Amino acid sequence: MSGADLRVTRMEGVNLENANLLEVNWHGAKMYGAYFSNTVMPDGELVTEPNSYE
C-alpha cells in the first residue's frame, strides 16, 4: 500500500498487520478499530506490538 491515497475512506476494523503504509495519505480516513502489528506507518515508524487505532 506504499504511497496509496486513502483520504476520506472508511477503513473501520481493517487488519493492517504486516502492511507497508509508507507515504500513505490517510488524512480524513475513518480508521476506528484498525489493527496494526509489524506495520510500517506513513512516517516510517515501525509498529511491532499489536495495537489498534481507536
mmCIF file of the C-alpha atoms, coordinates in Angstrom:
data_MODEL
# 
_entry.id   MODEL 
# 
loop_
_atom_site.group_PDB 
_atom_site.id 
_atom_site.type_symbol 
_atom_site.label_atom_id 
_atom_site.label_alt_id 
_atom_site.label_comp_id 
_atom_site.label_asym_id 
_atom_site.label_entity_id 
_atom_site.label_seq_id 
_atom_site.pdbx_PDB_ins_code 
_atom_site.Cartn_x 
_atom_site.Cartn_y 
_atom_site.Cartn_z 
_atom_site.occupancy 
_atom_site.B_iso_or_equiv 
_atom_site.pdbx_formal_charge 
_atom_site.auth_seq_id 
_atom_site.auth_comp_id 
_atom_site.auth_asym_id 
_atom_site.auth_atom_id 
_atom_site.pdbx_PDB_model_num 
ATOM 1  C CA . MET A 1 1  ? 0.000   0.000  0.000  1.00 0.00 ? 1  MET A CA 1 
ATOM 2  C CA . SER A 1 2  ? 3.058   2.233  -0.033 1.00 0.00 ? 2  SER A CA 1 
ATOM 3  C CA . GLY A 1 3  ? 2.157   5.659  -1.419 1.00 0.00 ? 3  GLY A CA 1 
ATOM 4  C CA . ALA A 1 4  ? -1.605  4.940  -1.662 1.00 0.00 ? 4  ALA A CA 1 
ATOM 5  C CA . ASP A 1 5  ? -4.154  7.742  -1.417 1.00 0.00 ? 5  ASP A CA 1 
ATOM 6  C CA . LEU A 1 6  ? -6.685  6.689  1.225  1.00 0.00 ? 6  LEU A CA 1 
ATOM 7  C CA . ARG A 1 7  ? -8.057  10.135 2.040  1.00 0.00 ? 7  ARG A CA 1 
ATOM 8  C CA . VAL A 1 8  ? -11.627 10.153 3.278  1.00 0.00 ? 8  VAL A CA 1 
ATOM 9  C CA . THR A 1 9  ? -12.030 6.348  3.112  1.00 0.00 ? 9  THR A CA 1 
ATOM 10 C CA . ARG A 1 10 ? -13.792 4.072  5.609  1.00 0.00 ? 10 ARG A CA 1 
ATOM 11 C CA . MET A 1 11 ? -11.303 1.531  6.917  1.00 0.00 ? 11 MET A CA 1 
ATOM 12 C CA . GLU A 1 12 ? -13.048 0.720  10.185 1.00 0.00 ? 12 GLU A CA 1 
ATOM 13 C CA . GLY A 1 13 ? -11.924 -2.592 11.707 1.00 0.00 ? 13 GLY A CA 1 
ATOM 14 C CA . VAL A 1 14 ? -9.385  -3.258 8.929  1.00 0.00 ? 14 VAL A CA 1 
ATOM 15 C CA . ASN A 1 15 ? -6.449  -5.581 9.668  1.00 0.00 ? 15 ASN A CA 1 
ATOM 16 C CA . LEU A 1 16 ? -3.197  -3.850 8.669  1.00 0.00 ? 16 LEU A CA 1 
ATOM 17 C CA . GLU A 1 17 ? -0.870  -6.459 10.145 1.00 0.00 ? 17 GLU A CA 1 
ATOM 18 C CA . ASN A 1 18 ? 2.416   -6.662 8.175  1.00 0.00 ? 18 ASN A CA 1 
ATOM 19 C CA . ALA A 1 19 ? 1.307   -3.761 5.924  1.00 0.00 ? 19 ALA A CA 1 
ATOM 20 C CA . ASN A 1 20 ? 3.687   -1.194 4.444  1.00 0.00 ? 20 ASN A CA 1 
ATOM 21 C CA . LEU A 1 21 ? 1.932   2.161  4.762  1.00 0.00 ? 21 LEU A CA 1 
ATOM 22 C CA . LEU A 1 22 ? 4.999   4.260  3.983  1.00 0.00 ? 22 LEU A CA 1 
ATOM 23 C CA . GLU A 1 23 ? 3.915   7.615  2.487  1.00 0.00 ? 23 GLU A CA 1 
ATOM 24 C CA . VAL A 1 24 ? 0.228   6.600  2.513  1.00 0.00 ? 24 VAL A CA 1 
ATOM 25 C CA . ASN A 1 25 ? -2.067  9.626  2.693  1.00 0.00 ? 25 ASN A CA 1 
ATOM 26 C CA . TRP A 1 26 ? -4.897  8.748  5.083  1.00 0.00 ? 26 TRP A CA 1 
ATOM 27 C CA . HIS A 1 27 ? -5.857  12.272 6.139  1.00 0.00 ? 27 HIS A CA 1 
ATOM 28 C CA . GLY A 1 28 ? -9.565  12.227 6.977  1.00 0.00 ? 28 GLY A CA 1 
ATOM 29 C CA . ALA A 1 29 ? -9.876  8.410  6.756  1.00 0.00 ? 29 ALA A CA 1 
ATOM 30 C CA . LYS A 1 30 ? -12.113 6.611  9.260  1.00 0.00 ? 30 LYS A CA 1 
ATOM 31 C CA . MET A 1 31 ? -9.664  4.193  10.917 1.00 0.00 ? 31 MET A CA 1 
ATOM 32 C CA . TYR A 1 32 ? -11.564 3.249  14.096 1.00 0.00 ? 32 TYR A CA 1 
ATOM 33 C CA . GLY A 1 33 ? -10.745 -0.266 15.257 1.00 0.00 ? 33 GLY A CA 1 
ATOM 34 C CA . ALA A 1 34 ? -7.941  -0.717 12.684 1.00 0.00 ? 34 ALA A CA 1 
ATOM 35 C CA . TYR A 1 35 ? -5.392  -3.310 13.822 1.00 0.00 ? 35 TYR A CA 1 
ATOM 36 C CA . PHE A 1 36 ? -1.646  -2.746 13.443 1.00 0.00 ? 36 PHE A CA 1 
ATOM 37 C CA . SER A 1 37 ? 1.194   -5.203 14.127 1.00 0.00 ? 37 SER A CA 1 
ATOM 38 C CA . ASN A 1 38 ? 4.540   -5.301 12.311 1.00 0.00 ? 38 ASN A CA 1 
ATOM 39 C CA . THR A 1 39 ? 3.203   -2.354 10.312 1.00 0.00 ? 39 THR A CA 1 
ATOM 40 C CA . VAL A 1 40 ? 5.308   0.371  8.675  1.00 0.00 ? 40 VAL A CA 1 
ATOM 41 C CA . MET A 1 41 ? 3.392   3.601  9.323  1.00 0.00 ? 41 MET A CA 1 
ATOM 42 C CA . PRO A 1 42 ? 3.185   6.540  6.844  1.00 0.00 ? 42 PRO A CA 1 
ATOM 43 C CA . ASP A 1 43 ? 6.020   8.386  8.626  1.00 0.00 ? 43 ASP A CA 1 
ATOM 44 C CA . GLY A 1 44 ? 8.305   5.324  8.506  1.00 0.00 ? 44 GLY A CA 1 
ATOM 45 C CA . GLU A 1 45 ? 7.748   4.282  12.137 1.00 0.00 ? 45 GLU A CA 1 
ATOM 46 C CA . LEU A 1 46 ? 7.505   0.506  12.632 1.00 0.00 ? 46 LEU A CA 1 
ATOM 47 C CA . VAL A 1 47 ? 4.719   -0.643 14.964 1.00 0.00 ? 47 VAL A CA 1 
ATOM 48 C CA . THR A 1 48 ? 5.874   -4.032 16.239 1.00 0.00 ? 48 THR A CA 1 
ATOM 49 C CA . GLU A 1 49 ? 3.499   -4.600 19.153 1.00 0.00 ? 49 GLU A CA 1 
ATOM 50 C CA . PRO A 1 50 ? -0.167  -5.345 18.401 1.00 0.00 ? 50 PRO A CA 1 
ATOM 51 C CA . ASN A 1 51 ? -2.103  -2.094 18.585 1.00 0.00 ? 51 ASN A CA 1 
ATOM 52 C CA . SER A 1 52 ? -5.459  -0.766 17.473 1.00 0.00 ? 52 SER A CA 1 
ATOM 53 C CA . TYR A 1 53 ? -6.466  2.715  16.391 1.00 0.00 ? 53 TYR A CA 1 
ATOM 54 C CA . GLU A 1 54 ? -9.440  3.999  18.353 1.00 0.00 ? 54 GLU A CA 1 
# 
